[in-house]
Amino acid sequence: MTPPSITQLLIILLIIVLLFGAKKIPELAKGLGSGIKNFKKAVKEDEEDNQSAQNERDPSQIKQTQTQQDSTQDSTKKQEA
C-alpha cells in the first residue's frame, strides 16, 4: 500500500475544514494539546509518588535485604572453604 499523495492529503484537509469549520480546528488542537499536557503531568506526579513511597519504606527493607545478603554471602564463603 502506497502512502497518500499530496493531492489526497489536501482533499482530506479540505473535508476536515468543511466538517468542523476553520474556527473549530484550532480549538480542537488546543484541547488535544492540553489533554496531552495534563496526561504527562499526571504520569510524572504518579512516578514521583511511587518514588517517594518507595523511599519511605526502603530503610527498613534495605536493612532486611542487607542482613539476608550478608548471611547468604557468609554461608557461600563457608561452603567454598
JOJO-V971308 format. One line per field, one symbol per residue. psi: psi as a letter, one per 30 degrees, with the letter a starting at -180 (. if undefined). Layout:
BEGIN
psi->???
END
This chain:
BEGIN
psi->kllkleeeeeeeeeeeeeeflfefeeeeeeeeeeeeeeeeeeeeeeeeeeeeeeeefeeeeeeeeeeeeeeeeeeeeeee.
END
